[in-house]
Amino acid sequence: MATEKRFFRFRHPLRVTDHEKDGLWVHECKALNLLAYAESRPESWRVFAKKFESVWDWIVQERDSKLTPEAQRLKRAYLDLVEAVDRLL
């Protein structure tokens, strides 16, 4: 998955559902507790990717001792999914 700054390479496919509801496009990944929405499908996906990256920065990169048990479980789910992260130019 590409964001503005990085490319996340996954060990296995990430299951993301998308649908339109009440004029908004919604992208959701229940396994990672991620939900994003916007007025267009591409914008909703961009928001989803940005939220994914934010969780990577704020939770996955944090020491376990500073995280709640729920955040630690989420961190493990991300680490199990992500094989590598490459910086984009």
LUMKEMAR-628655 format. One record per atom (N, C-alpha, C, O): atom name; residue in one letter; residue number from 1; x, y, z. Coordinates in pm, whole numbers, plus 50000, padded with zeros to 5 digits. Each point is the difference from the previous one (the first is absolute). Layout:
BEGIN
MARVEX  a r   k    xx    yy    zz
MARVEX CA a NUM     X     Y     Z
...
//
This chain:
BEGIN
MARVEX  a r   k    xx    yy    zz
MARVEX  N m   1 50085 49884 50000
MARVEX CA m   1 49915 50116 50000
MARVEX  C m   1 50090 50123 50000
MARVEX  O m   1 50093 50009 50079
MARVEX  N a   2 49878 50083 49834
MARVEX CA a   2 50080 50122 49990
MARVEX  C a   2 49930 50116 50069
MARVEX  O a   2 49879 50019 49987
MARVEX  N t   3 50199 50058 50086
MARVEX CA t   3 49954 50128 50054
MARVEX  C t   3 50084 50108 49933
MARVEX  O t   3 50077 49972 49908
MARVEX  N e   4 49909 50149 50137
MARVEX CA e   4 50081 50108 49941
MARVEX  C e   4 50149 49982 50029
MARVEX  O e   4 50084 50044 49921
MARVEX  N k   5 49949 49893 50192
MARVEX CA k   5 50139 49989 50044
MARVEX  C k   5 50060 49861 49990
MARVEX  O k   5 50121 49985 49987
MARVEX  N r   6 49793 49910 50017
MARVEX CA r   6 50051 49864 50015
MARVEX  C r   6 49923 49899 49917
MARVEX  O r   6 49887 50023 49957
MARVEX  N f   7 50180 49863 50023
MARVEX CA f   7 49934 49884 49940
MARVEX  C f   7 50007 49887 50102
MARVEX  O f   7 50109 49958 50038
MARVEX  N f   8 49775 49994 50006
MARVEX CA f   8 49992 49890 50095
MARVEX  C f   8 49984 49870 49923
MARVEX  O f   8 49904 49985 49924
MARVEX  N r   9 50189 49922 50095
MARVEX CA r   9 49991 49868 49936
MARVEX  C r   9 49944 49901 50102
MARVEX  O r   9 50050 49991 50112
MARVEX  N f  10 49846 49937 49847
MARVEX CA f  10 49930 49910 50091
MARVEX  C f  10 50041 49855 49980
MARVEX  O f  10 50035 49959 49889
MARVEX  N r  11 49959 49965 50218
MARVEX CA r  11 50027 49856 49994
MARVEX  C r  11 49884 49925 49935
MARVEX  O r  11 50020 49896 49936
MARVEX  N h  12 49861 50156 50080
MARVEX CA h  12 49880 49939 49944
MARVEX  C h  12 49902 50112 49965
MARVEX  O h  12 50015 50112 50048
MARVEX  N p  13 49885 49859 49870
MARVEX CA p  13 49907 50106 49959
MARVEX  C p  13 49926 50060 50120
MARVEX  O p  13 49966 49931 50096
MARVEX  N l  14 50012 50197 49896
MARVEX CA l  14 49923 50072 50101
MARVEX  C l  14 49855 50004 49954
MARVEX  O l  14 49970 50045 49889
MARVEX  N r  15 49940 49909 50194
MARVEX CA r  15 49859 49996 49965
MARVEX  C r  15 49934 50133 50037
MARVEX  O r  15 49981 50033 50117
MARVEX  N v  16 49986 50042 49778
MARVEX CA v  16 49935 50130 50018
MARVEX  C v  16 49871 49998 49920
MARVEX  O v  16 49999 49968 49881
MARVEX  N t  17 49893 50067 50185
MARVEX CA t  17 49872 50010 49929
MARVEX  C t  17 49975 50146 49967
MARVEX  O t  17 50043 50090 50072
MARVEX  N d  18 49886 49932 49818
MARVEX CA d  18 49961 50136 49966
MARVEX  C d  18 49856 49999 49950
MARVEX  O d  18 49956 49904 49936
MARVEX  N h  19 49974 50203 50093
MARVEX CA h  19 49862 50016 49954
MARVEX  C h  19 49961 50147 50008
MARVEX  O h  19 50066 50081 50065
MARVEX  N e  20 49827 49950 49868
MARVEX CA e  20 49947 50137 50002
MARVEX  C e  20 49878 50003 50091
MARVEX  O e  20 49913 49913 49992
MARVEX  N k  21 50082 50187 50095
MARVEX CA k  21 49887 50013 50092
MARVEX  C k  21 49970 50147 50022
MARVEX  O k  21 50087 50077 50041
MARVEX  N d  22 49792 49960 49931
MARVEX CA d  22 49953 50138 50023
MARVEX  C d  22 50091 50103 49933
MARVEX  O d  22 50029 50105 50058
MARVEX  N g  23 50017 49865 49821
MARVEX CA g  23 50081 50094 49924
MARVEX  C g  23 50148 50000 50035
MARVEX  O g  23 50076 50082 49949
MARVEX  N l  24 49965 49827 50140
MARVEX CA l  24 50141 49992 50037
MARVEX  C l  24 50054 49861 49967
MARVEX  O l  24 49928 49900 50010
MARVEX  N w  25 50199 50095 49951
MARVEX CA w  25 50068 49872 49981
MARVEX  C w  25 50067 49963 50131
MARVEX  O w  25 50061 50084 50066
MARVEX  N v  26 49928 49790 49969
MARVEX CA v  26 50053 49949 50126
MARVEX  C v  26 50097 49886 49971
MARVEX  O v  26 49969 49910 49922
MARVEX  N h  27 50148 50094 50141
MARVEX CA h  27 50097 49890 49997
MARVEX  C h  27 50020 49955 50144
MARVEX  O h  27 50018 50082 50090
MARVEX  N e  28 49977 49785 49930
MARVEX CA e  28 50010 49948 50137
MARVEX  C e  28 50082 49872 50002
MARVEX  O e  28 49988 49914 49913
MARVEX  N c  29 50094 50075 50190
MARVEX CA c  29 50075 49877 50028
MARVEX  C c  29 49974 49967 50147
MARVEX  O c  29 50058 50062 50090
MARVEX  N k  30 49856 49842 49933
MARVEX CA k  30 49963 49966 50138
MARVEX  C k  30 50118 49943 50078
MARVEX  O k  30 50014 50026 50119
MARVEX  N a  31 50071 49896 49813
MARVEX CA a  31 50114 49938 50068
MARVEX  C a  31 50095 50104 50061
MARVEX  O a  31 50063 49975 50103
MARVEX  N l  32 49946 50141 49832
MARVEX CA l  32 50088 50107 50050
MARVEX  C l  32 49923 50115 50063
MARVEX  O l  32 50059 50103 50036
MARVEX  N n  33 49812 49881 49978
MARVEX CA n  33 49915 50101 50061
MARVEX  C n  33 50014 50136 49930
MARVEX  O n  33 50008 50105 50064
MARVEX  N l  34 49994 49891 49802
MARVEX CA l  34 50015 50122 49920
MARVEX  C l  34 49873 50028 49920
MARVEX  O l  34 49943 49910 49939
MARVEX  N l  35 50014 50214 50063
MARVEX CA l  35 49884 50045 49925
MARVEX  C l  35 50031 50136 49942
MARVEX  O l  35 50047 50089 50071
MARVEX  N a  36 49926 49928 49801
MARVEX CA a  36 50023 50129 49935
MARVEX  C a  36 49884 50027 49905
MARVEX  O a  36 49938 49908 49947
MARVEX  N y  37 50033 50219 50033
MARVEX CA y  37 49893 50035 49906
MARVEX  C y  37 50028 50137 49939
MARVEX  O y  37 50069 50083 50058
MARVEX  N a  38 49875 49936 49824
MARVEX CA a  38 50014 50127 49927
MARVEX  C a  38 49895 50003 49890
MARVEX  O a  38 49928 49903 49979
MARVEX  N e  39 50064 50208 49951
MARVEX CA e  39 49898 50017 49897
MARVEX  C e  39 50028 49920 49873
MARVEX  O e  39 49908 49973 49923
MARVEX  N s  40 50218 49988 50055
MARVEX CA s  40 50032 49920 49882
MARVEX  C s  40 50074 49874 50044
MARVEX  O s  40 50060 49996 50108
MARVEX  N r  41 49935 49903 49808
MARVEX CA r  41 50068 49875 50031
MARVEX  C r  41 50151 50019 50011
MARVEX  O r  41 50060 49951 50096
MARVEX  N p  42 50005 50117 49808
MARVEX CA p  42 50145 50020 50014
MARVEX  C p  42 50039 50079 50125
MARVEX  O p  42 50101 49972 50063
MARVEX  N e  43 49818 50128 49971
MARVEX CA e  43 50031 50080 50119
MARVEX  C e  43 49982 49916 50127
MARVEX  O e  43 50078 50012 50095
MARVEX  N s  44 49821 49904 49908
MARVEX CA s  44 49979 49912 50114
MARVEX  C s  44 50119 49906 50018
MARVEX  O s  44 50045 49976 50111
MARVEX  N w  45 50004 49970 49777
MARVEX CA w  45 50118 49912 50008
MARVEX  C w  45 50122 50077 50049
MARVEX  O w  45 50079 49947 50079
MARVEX  N r  46 49938 50177 49876
MARVEX CA r  46 50113 50082 50045
MARVEX  C r  46 49992 50024 50151
MARVEX  O r  46 50100 49992 50070
MARVEX  N v  47 49779 50036 49979
MARVEX CA v  47 49981 50021 50144
MARVEX  C v  47 50031 49870 50075
MARVEX  O v  47 50063 50003 50106
MARVEX  N f  48 49892 49884 49840
MARVEX CA f  48 50028 49871 50062
MARVEX  C f  48 50151 49977 50011
MARVEX  O f  48 50050 49963 50107
MARVEX  N a  49 50022 50060 49784
MARVEX CA a  49 50145 49980 50001
MARVEX  C a  49 50068 50094 50099
MARVEX  O a  49 50095 49962 50068
MARVEX  N k  50 49857 50161 49939
MARVEX CA k  50 50058 50097 50094
MARVEX  C k  50 49976 49956 50145
MARVEX  O k  50 50089 50013 50084
MARVEX  N k  51 49792 49935 49944
MARVEX CA k  51 49972 49950 50135
MARVEX  C k  51 50088 49879 50032
MARVEX  O k  51 50051 49988 50112
MARVEX  N f  52 49966 49923 49790
MARVEX CA f  52 50088 49885 50019
MARVEX  C f  52 50140 50049 50038
MARVEX  O f  52 50059 49950 50096
MARVEX  N e  53 49992 50145 49830
MARVEX CA e  53 50134 50054 50027
MARVEX  C e  53 50007 50067 50137
MARVEX  O e  53 50102 49989 50068
MARVEX  N s  54 49794 50078 49972
MARVEX CA s  54 49998 50066 50131
MARVEX  C s  54 50008 49898 50113
MARVEX  O s  54 50072 50020 50097
MARVEX  N v  55 49853 49872 49890
MARVEX CA v  55 50007 49894 50101
MARVEX  C v  55 50141 49942 50003
MARVEX  O v  55 50055 49971 50107
MARVEX  N w  56 50004 50012 49775
MARVEX CA w  56 50137 49948 49994
MARVEX  C w  56 50095 50093 50078
MARVEX  O w  56 50084 49954 50077
MARVEX  N d  57 49901 50175 49902
MARVEX CA d  57 50089 50097 50066
MARVEX  C d  57 49976 50011 50150
MARVEX  O d  57 50095 50007 50078
MARVEX  N w  58 49779 49995 49963
MARVEX CA w  58 49967 50031 50139
MARVEX  C w  58 49988 49878 50090
MARVEX  O w  58 50022 50011 50121
MARVEX  N i  59 49945 49875 49824
MARVEX CA i  59 49983 49881 50084
MARVEX  C i  59 50108 49896 49973
MARVEX  O i  59 50066 49953 50092
MARVEX  N v  60 49953 50011 49783
MARVEX CA v  60 50094 49893 49968
MARVEX  C v  60 50143 50038 50037
MARVEX  O v  60 50078 49914 50042
MARVEX  N q  61 49957 50211 49943
MARVEX CA q  61 50136 50044 50030
MARVEX  C q  61 50023 50029 50149
MARVEX  O q  61 50112 50029 50041
MARVEX  N e  62 49783 49963 50038
MARVEX CA e  62 50009 50030 50144
MARVEX  C e  62 50044 49876 50079
MARVEX  O e  62 49974 49887 49959
MARVEX  N r  63 50092 50136 50151
MARVEX CA r  63 50038 49890 50090
MARVEX  C r  63 49874 49940 50063
MARVEX  O r  63 49906 50071 50033
MARVEX  N d  64 50094 49797 49982
MARVEX CA d  64 49884 49931 50057
MARVEX  C d  64 49965 50053 50139
MARVEX  O d  64 49882 50007 50036
MARVEX  N s  65 50217 50028 50041
MARVEX CA s  65 49976 50046 50138
MARVEX  C s  65 49915 50127 50004
MARVEX  O s  65 49941 50031 50104
MARVEX  N k  66 50052 50042 49787
MARVEX CA k  66 49921 50124 49995
MARVEX  C k  66 49861 49977 49940
MARVEX  O k  66 49920 50093 49993
MARVEX  N l  67 50051 49784 49965
MARVEX CA l  67 49874 49971 49933
MARVEX  C l  67 49904 49924 50090
MARVEX  O l  67 50042 49923 50086
MARVEX  N t  68 49830 50099 49893
MARVEX CA t  68 49898 49921 50069
MARVEX  C t  68 50000 49859 49942
MARVEX  O t  68 50055 49979 49892
MARVEX  N p  69 49886 49925 50177
MARVEX CA p  69 49991 49864 49944
MARVEX  C p  69 49933 49998 49862
MARVEX  O p  69 50043 49926 49912
MARVEX  N e  70 49853 50152 50070
MARVEX CA e  70 49933 50006 49869
MARVEX  C e  70 50093 50055 49892
MARVEX  O e  70 50003 49948 49889
MARVEX  N a  71 50072 50156 50143
MARVEX CA a  71 50095 50058 49904
MARVEX  C a  71 50113 49900 49971
MARVEX  O a  71 50049 49994 49887
MARVEX  N q  72 49991 49929 50211
MARVEX CA q  72 50103 49897 49977
MARVEX  C q  72 49949 49893 49904
MARVEX  O q  72 50075 49953 49915
MARVEX  N r  73 49798 50007 50098
MARVEX CA r  73 49942 49903 49908
MARVEX  C r  73 49996 50056 49858
MARVEX  O r  73 50030 49930 49903
MARVEX  N l  74 49932 50197 50085
MARVEX CA l  74 49996 50065 49869
MARVEX  C l  74 50141 50007 49940
MARVEX  O l  74 50018 49974 49881
MARVEX  N k  75 50079 50060 50201
MARVEX CA k  75 50139 50006 49954
MARVEX  C k  75 50044 49864 49946
MARVEX  O k  75 50063 49994 49894
MARVEX  N r  76 49906 49898 50177
MARVEX CA r  76 50036 49866 49953
MARVEX  C r  76 49933 49967 49867
MARVEX  O r  76 50062 49938 49914
MARVEX  N a  77 49813 50103 50070
MARVEX CA a  77 49929 49975 49874
MARVEX  C a  77 50070 50071 49884
MARVEX  O a  77 50014 49943 49892
MARVEX  N y  78 50029 50180 50129
MARVEX CA y  78 50073 50073 49897
MARVEX  C y  78 50135 49933 49970
MARVEX  O y  78 50037 49984 49884
MARVEX  N l  79 50034 49978 50221
MARVEX CA l  79 50131 49938 49980
MARVEX  C l  79 49989 49864 49931
MARVEX  O l  79 50088 49962 49923
MARVEX  N d  80 49803 49966 50104
MARVEX CA d  80 49977 49873 49930
MARVEX  C d  80 49969 50022 49853
MARVEX  O d  80 50034 49917 49916
MARVEX  N l  81 49904 50195 50052
MARVEX CA l  81 49961 50031 49862
MARVEX  C l  81 50114 50058 49917
MARVEX  O l  81 50023 49958 49887
MARVEX  N v  82 50049 50138 50169
MARVEX CA v  82 50098 50077 49923
MARVEX  C v  82 50134 49928 49997
MARVEX  O v  82 50061 49971 50103
MARVEX  N e  83 49983 50000 49775
MARVEX CA e  83 50130 49934 49980
MARVEX  C e  83 50113 50101 49993
MARVEX  O e  83 50109 49976 50052
MARVEX  N a  84 49865 50138 49881
MARVEX CA a  84 50103 50103 49984
MARVEX  C a  84 49934 50134 49972
MARVEX  O a  84 49887 50006 49952
MARVEX  N v  85 50187 50099 50078
MARVEX CA v  85 49953 50136 49971
MARVEX  C v  85 50112 50070 49924
MARVEX  O v  85 50114 50009 50047
MARVEX  N d  86 49853 50040 49837
MARVEX CA d  86 50097 50072 49916
MARVEX  C d  86 49962 50147 49992
MARVEX  O d  86 49883 50034 49982
MARVEX  N r  87 50215 50051 50030
MARVEX CA r  87 49979 50144 49985
MARVEX  C r  87 49984 50034 49852
MARVEX  O r  87 50072 49948 49915
MARVEX  N l  88 49834 50140 50056
MARVEX CA l  88 49984 50049 49863
MARVEX  C l  88 50073 50133 49989
MARVEX  O l  88 50016 50072 50098
MARVEX  N l  89 50028 49959 49782
MARVEX CA l  89 50072 50125 49978
MARVEX  C l  89 49907 50117 49998
MARVEX  O l  89 50044 50114 49983
//
